C-alpha cells in the first residue's frame, strides 16, 4: 500500500532543545528533497546540508534519505536534523507544507509502516509502549514485543491450531475413506500442547500489561478507620490529611508509585456513610464510582471494632485490611485462606505494611526480576481469553459428541481472535483507535 499523500511532522519533543528532528514520508520525498536541500542525498548516508527556504537558508543540519521500501514506513522517508529552536522548526515545517506535504496525524508514520507490512499491530503498539515506558522492566517488555517476540509466539500458536484444523477437516472432507487422521490420544496431546502455549503466552502478556498499565487500587471504608493513614504509609509521605474528625477526605485523592517495578495507582476515597452535607455526599458518590472501576479494593476496618455495618464491594476483588492492631496487641499477619483475604496491620506504626505490599504484587500475578514479560494491552489479553475459550469449547464438544464440524468451527473462531492481536483481522475503527493514541511524528 502506497499513500498518495506525503506527510510531515516534527518528530522531536516540543520546546527548546539542542536538536530538532522533522520527518517526511511519501511519494513526493525525492522532489521535496531537491527543493529544500538542493540535491537528493545518498541513500542511508548522513549528509551535512543547508535547509533552503523560498528566500534563502533557514537552517543547517543533517539530512538522511531512506528510499522505499527500505525505510520505517516502507515509503520514501526524509529526516532533517537541525537546531532545536521552536521558531526554526516552525519555519522548516511551514516550508515543507508549501512544497506539498500535509501534517501527519498522530501515529500516522507507524500506521503506514503497518499498512506497508513493515510491522504488525502488536509491534506498532509496542513502539508506543516503549516511548511511554515508566520503568526499565516495562521498557524491556516493550522492546521484546517491538522486535516481534509477542507476535512470533502468537503466530506459533496460530500454526498449532491450523495444523489441528487441517487434520480434523481432512476427516470431514473424506468421510467415506474411514481413515483415522488423528487418533484420540494424539488429539488430546495436541490440545494439551495448545493449552500450555496459551497459558505461557497469557502469563507473559499479563505481566507486560501490569508493567504498562499498573494496578488500580481503591482504599475504601467507613470514616476514621485509617484510610488516609494507610495511603501515607504506602506512599511514604504525608500526602493526605489525617485527623480525628470524621469526613476529612471529601474528594478522590490519587497517588502513583512503584512496587519493585509494578506501577501502582492508589486512590483514597471519602468515608462510606450517610453524608452530613451535600459536599460529603458528592465525595461518597465518587468513592462508590471508583470502587466499581478498581482492579482491587482495600477495604479498611478498625481491628478493635471490625463490624462496621457497611458491606464491602462484592463485584470486584477485595482485600479486608484490619487496621489499628497497635491498639489491640494483635501481631501483623495475613490470612489468605478466607475469601476475601485478610491482612492485619497498623497504618500508624507501619507494622504489616510490607505484608500488604507483597500481597498486592502476588494478587496481581506480578513477579519481580527478569520474567520474560511481553508488552501487552487489555485488548490482547481479551483476544487471548476469547481464543482459549473457543479451543476449550472445541475440546468439550468433541469429547461430548465427537462433532468434528463444531470442533473445526470453534478452532476457526480461536484463530480469528488471535489474528486481532497481530492485525491480520482488524477493523478500521480499531486501527483508528490504536494509532490515535500515538504521539505525532511516530
C-alpha positions in Angstrom: 0.0 0.0 0.0 1.4 3.4 -1.0 -0.4 6.5 0.1 -0.7 9.4 -2.5 -0.1 11.9 0.3 3.3 13.0 1.6 3.1 13.7 5.3 5.4 15.7 7.6 5.7 16.2 11.4 8.2 17.3 14.0 9.5 14.1 15.5 11.4 15.5 18.4 9.9 16.6 21.7 8.2 20.1 21.8 10.1 23.0 23.2 13.7 24.3 23.1 16.5 21.8 22.6 19.9 21.2 21.0 18.5 19.2 18.1 15.1 19.3 16.4 14.0 16.5 14.0 11.5 16.7 11.2 10.3 13.6 9.4 8.7 13.4 5.9 7.2 10.3 4.3 5.6 9.7 1.0 6.0 9.6 -2.8 6.9 13.3 -3.1 10.0 13.0 -0.9 12.6 12.9 -3.7 11.2 16.1 -5.3 10.9 17.8 -1.9 14.5 16.9 -1.1 15.7 18.6 -4.3 13.8 21.8 -3.3 14.8 22.0 0.3 18.3 20.5 0.1 19.3 21.3 -3.5 20.1 17.7 -4.1 18.8 14.2 -3.2 21.1 12.8 -0.5 22.7 9.3 -1.0 20.6 6.6 0.5 21.1 6.0 4.2 24.0 8.3 4.5 24.1 11.3 6.8 24.8 14.5 4.9 25.5 18.0 6.2 23.1 20.2 4.3 21.6 23.7 4.2 17.9 23.7 4.6 16.6 26.1 2.0 13.6 28.4 2.2 11.9 30.3 -0.6 14.3 33.3 0.0 17.4 31.8 1.5 18.8 29.4 4.1 16.5 28.5 7.0 18.9 26.3 8.9 21.8 23.9 8.6 22.0 20.3 9.8 22.0 16.6 8.9 19.8 15.2 6.2 19.0 11.5 5.9 17.2 9.8 3.0 15.7 6.3 3.1 14.3 5.3 -0.3 11.3 2.9 -0.4 10.8 0.2 0.6 13.8 0.1 3.0 12.5 2.7 5.5 10.5 2.8 8.7 7.2 3.4 6.8 8.0 1.4 3.7 7.8 4.7 1.7 10.4 7.3 0.8 11.4 8.9 4.0 13.4 12.1 4.6 14.7 13.2 8.1 16.0 16.7 8.7 18.0 17.1 12.0 18.5 20.8 12.6 18.7 23.1 15.6 16.0 22.6 18.2 14.6 26.1 18.4 10.8 26.3 18.2 10.9 29.1 15.6 13.4 27.2 13.3 11.3 24.1 13.4 8.1 26.1 12.6 9.8 27.8 9.6 11.0 24.4 8.2 7.6 22.9 8.8 5.9 25.8 7.0 8.3 25.4 4.1 7.6 21.7 3.8 3.9 22.3 3.8 4.4 24.9 1.0 6.2 22.2 -1.0 3.2 19.9 -0.9 3.3 18.0 2.4 0.4 17.8 4.8 0.6 17.5 8.5 0.7 13.9 9.8 -2.0 12.6 12.1 -0.9 11.1 15.5 0.7 7.7 14.8 0.4 8.0 11.0 4.0 7.1 10.4 3.6 3.9 12.4 0.2 3.3 10.7 1.8 3.4 7.3 4.6 1.1 8.5 1.8 -1.4 9.4 -0.1 -1.0 6.2 3.0 -1.5 4.2 3.9 -4.7 6.0 6.9 -3.3 7.9 5.4 -4.3 11.3 2.2 -5.8 12.6 -0.2 -4.2 15.0 1.3 -5.7 18.2 4.8 -4.4 17.2 3.4 -1.0 16.4 1.7 -0.8 19.8 5.0 -1.8 21.4 6.6 1.2 19.8 4.2 3.5 21.6 4.6 1.4 24.8 8.4 1.8 24.6 8.1 5.6 24.4 5.7 5.7 27.3 7.5 3.1 29.5 7.8 4.3 33.1 10.2 1.6 34.3 13.2 -0.3 33.0 11.2 -3.6 33.2 8.4 -2.0 31.1 10.9 -0.8 28.5 12.5 -4.3 28.2 9.0 -5.8 27.7 8.2 -3.3 25.0 11.5 -4.0 23.2 10.7 -7.7 23.2 7.3 -7.1 21.6 8.6 -4.4 19.3 11.2 -6.9 17.9 8.4 -9.4 17.3 8.6 -11.9 20.1 5.0 -11.5 21.1 3.8 -11.7 17.5 6.1 -14.8 16.9 4.5 -16.6 19.9 1.0 -15.7 18.7 1.9 -16.9 15.2 3.3 -20.2 16.6 0.1 -20.7 18.5 -1.9 -20.0 15.3 0.2 -22.6 13.4 -0.5 -25.3 16.0 -4.3 -24.6 15.7 -4.0 -24.5 11.9 -2.3 -27.9 11.8 -5.0 -29.4 14.1 -7.7 -27.9 11.9 -6.2 -29.4 8.7 -6.2 -32.9 10.2 -9.8 -32.6 11.5 -11.2 -31.0 8.3 -9.4 -33.7 6.2 -11.6 -36.3 8.1 -14.7 -34.1 7.4 -13.9 -33.8 3.7 -13.2 -37.6 3.2 -15.8 -39.3 5.4 -16.1 -42.4 3.1 -12.4 -43.2 3.4 -12.9 -44.2 7.0 -9.4 -43.0 7.8 -8.4 -42.1 11.3 -6.5 -38.9 10.6 -5.9 -38.2 14.2 -6.3 -40.8 16.9 -7.9 -39.7 20.1 -4.7 -39.9 22.2 -2.8 -37.8 19.7 -5.7 -35.3 19.5 -5.6 -34.9 23.3 -1.8 -34.4 23.3 -2.1 -31.7 20.7 -4.8 -29.9 22.6 -2.7 -30.1 25.8 0.2 -28.5 23.9 -2.1 -25.7 22.7 -3.5 -25.0 26.2 0.1 -25.0 27.6 1.1 -22.5 24.9 -2.0 -20.3 25.8 -1.0 -20.4 29.5 2.6 -19.4 28.7 1.9 -16.5 26.4 -1.0 -15.3 28.6 1.2 -15.2 31.7 3.9 -13.2 29.8 1.3 -10.8 28.3 -0.5 -10.3 31.7 2.9 -9.4 33.3 3.6 -7.0 30.5 0.1 -5.4 30.8 0.8 -4.9 34.5 4.1 -3.2 33.7 2.4 -1.0 31.2 -0.9 -0.1 32.9 -0.3 -0.9 36.6 -2.8 -2.0 39.2 -5.6 0.4 40.2 -6.2 0.0 43.9 -9.0 1.8 45.8 -8.8 2.4 49.5 -12.3 2.4 51.0 -14.1 2.0 54.3 -16.1 3.9 56.8 -14.8 7.2 58.3 -11.9 7.2 60.7 -10.7 3.7 60.1 -7.3 4.9 58.8 -7.7 5.1 55.0 -5.6 8.2 54.6 -3.0 7.0 57.1 -2.6 3.8 55.0 -2.2 5.9 51.9 0.5 7.9 53.6 2.3 4.7 54.7 2.3 3.2 51.2 3.4 6.4 49.5 6.0 7.2 52.2 4.9 10.8 52.6 2.1 12.8 54.2 0.1 13.3 51.0 -3.3 13.0 52.7 -4.7 14.9 55.7 -5.2 12.8 58.8 -7.5 14.0 61.6 -9.7 12.5 64.2 -12.7 14.4 62.8 -14.8 12.0 60.5 -15.3 13.1 56.9 -11.8 14.7 56.5 -11.4 13.2 53.0 -14.1 14.8 50.8 -12.7 14.1 47.3 -10.8 11.3 45.5 -7.1 11.5 46.1 -4.8 9.8 43.6 -1.1 8.8 44.0 1.2 6.8 41.8 4.1 4.7 42.9 6.1 1.6 42.0 6.3 -1.7 43.9 9.6 -3.3 42.7 8.8 -2.2 39.2 5.0 -2.7 39.2 3.1 0.6 38.8 0.5 1.1 41.5 -2.3 3.6 41.2 -3.6 4.3 44.7 -7.0 6.0 45.1 -8.0 7.3 48.5 -11.8 7.9 48.9 -14.3 9.5 51.2 -15.6 7.5 54.1 -18.6 5.4 53.3 -21.5 6.6 55.4 -24.7 8.7 55.3 -23.3 12.1 54.4 -23.6 15.0 56.7 -23.8 17.6 53.9 -24.0 17.9 50.1 -20.2 18.1 49.7 -19.6 14.9 51.6 -22.5 13.3 49.7 -20.7 14.0 46.5 -17.5 12.6 47.9 -19.3 9.4 48.9 -20.8 9.1 45.4 -17.4 9.5 43.8 -16.0 6.9 46.2 -18.6 4.3 45.1 -17.9 5.2 41.4 -14.2 4.4 41.9 -15.0 1.1 43.6 -16.8 -0.1 40.5 -13.6 0.6 38.4 -11.0 -0.8 40.7 -8.7 -3.7 40.0 -8.6 -4.4 43.7 -10.2 -2.7 46.7 -8.5 -2.4 50.1 -11.5 -2.3 52.4 -10.3 -0.9 55.7 -11.8 -2.0 59.1 -11.0 -1.0 62.6 -9.4 -4.1 64.2 -10.8 -3.1 67.6 -14.4 -2.8 66.2 -14.4 -4.7 62.8 -18.2 -4.9 62.5 -18.9 -1.5 60.9 -22.2 -2.3 59.4 -21.0 -1.4 55.9 -20.9 -4.1 53.2 -17.6 -4.4 51.3 -17.9 -4.4 47.5 -19.0 -7.8 46.0 -18.2 -7.5 42.3 -14.5 -6.6 42.4 -11.5 -8.3 44.1 -11.4 -7.2 47.7 -8.8 -7.4 50.5 -10.0 -6.8 54.0 -7.4 -4.7 55.9 -7.8 -4.7 59.7 -6.1 -1.6 60.8 -5.1 -0.3 64.3 -3.6 -3.5 65.6 -1.3 -1.3 67.7 -4.5 -0.8 69.9 -5.4 -4.5 70.1 -1.9 -6.1 70.6 -2.5 -8.4 67.5 0.7 -9.2 65.6 0.8 -8.2 61.9 -0.2 -11.2 59.7 -2.1 -12.2 56.7 -4.9 -14.8 56.3 -5.0 -15.9 52.6 -7.5 -18.8 53.1 -10.6 -16.8 53.7 -12.4 -15.2 50.8 -11.8 -12.3 50.7 -8.2 -12.4 52.2 -7.5 -10.5 55.4 -4.4 -8.5 56.5 -3.8 -7.3 60.0 -1.6 -4.2 60.2 -1.1 -0.7 61.7 -1.0 2.2 59.4 0.2 4.3 62.3 3.3 2.3 63.2 3.9 0.7 59.8 3.7 -2.8 61.1 2.4 -5.2 58.4 2.8 -2.7 55.6 5.4 -5.0 53.9 2.8 -7.8 54.1 0.3 -5.6 52.2 2.9 -4.7 49.6 3.7 -8.3 49.0 0.0 -9.2 48.9 -0.7 -6.6 46.2 2.1 -7.9 44.0 1.1 -11.6 44.4 -2.7 -10.9 43.9 -1.9 -9.2 40.6 0.3 -12.1 39.5 3.4 -9.8 39.4 6.8 -11.4 39.5 10.0 -9.5 40.2 13.1 -9.5 38.1 13.6 -10.7 34.5 10.4 -12.6 33.8 10.2 -12.6 30.0 7.2 -10.2 30.1 5.8 -9.1 26.8 4.4 -5.6 26.4 0.7 -6.2 26.0 -2.6 -4.3 26.4 -6.0 -5.3 27.7 -7.3 -5.9 24.2 -4.5 -8.5 23.7 -5.5 -10.3 26.9 -9.2 -10.2 25.9 -8.3 -11.7 22.5 -6.2 -14.5 24.2 -9.0 -15.2 26.6 -11.6 -15.5 23.8 -9.3 -17.7 21.7 -8.6 -20.0 24.6 -12.3 -20.3 25.4 -13.0 -21.2 21.8 -10.5 -24.0 21.9 -11.9 -25.1 25.3 -15.4 -25.3 23.7 -13.9 -27.3 20.8 -12.4 -29.8 23.2 -15.6 -30.1 25.2 -17.9 -30.6 22.1 -15.5 -33.2 20.7 -15.4 -35.2 24.0 -19.2 -34.9 24.3 -20.4 -35.8 20.9 -17.5 -36.3 18.5 -18.9 -33.4 16.4 -15.9 -32.7 14.2 -17.7 -29.9 12.3 -18.3 -28.0 15.6 -14.7 -28.7 16.7 -13.4 -27.2 13.4 -15.6 -24.1 13.7 -14.5 -23.4 17.2 -10.9 -23.6 16.1 -11.6 -21.2 13.4 -13.1 -18.7 15.9 -10.0 -19.1 18.0 -7.8 -18.2 15.1 -9.9 -15.2 14.3 -9.5 -13.9 17.9 -5.7 -14.4 17.8 -5.4 -12.6 14.4 -6.8 -9.5 16.1 -3.6 -9.3 18.1 -1.3 -9.0 15.1 -3.7 -7.2 12.9 -4.5 -9.8 10.3 -8.1 -9.3 11.1 -8.6 -5.7 12.4 -11.4 -3.3 11.9 -10.8 0.3 10.6 -12.3 1.6 13.8 -9.8 -0.3 15.9 -6.9 0.9 13.8 -8.0 4.5 14.3 -8.3 4.0 18.0 -4.9 2.4 18.3 -2.9 4.9 16.3 -4.7 8.0 17.5 -3.0 7.3 20.9 0.5 7.7 19.4 2.4 10.9 19.5 2.6 13.0 16.4 5.7 12.2 14.3 5.8 8.5 15.2 
